[in-house]
């Protein structure tokens, strides 16, 4: 969401007006994928057509992709180092705690209903039965469409 705020600050008044930006945010929210990437492409398209959309796409995905490739290459070189293995092992419990924290936040806000708890329980059972995670996510999303 920070990217959306930055896009608002940089684009409104230069490439789009406030109304166009609000409509673009609303539309990008219902589409799958990154809201910020879709907004950047809309603003680029609005500014100069397809070349602008392509420039916005490349400008949005190329820097983080190159950064991640650099980090992956560095970790690949250092993978046999003891401290790297220990670092990665230290990440696992932190990630698990973050997932529990997000679940707790959803429960405490009252955003969990019987339907969402049922979808979560079915997803957990499917994971325990070694079902493929992408399939579980797809089915959970479809269940949300029909049950919620």
Beta strands, then each sheet from edge to edge (+ up, - down):
end
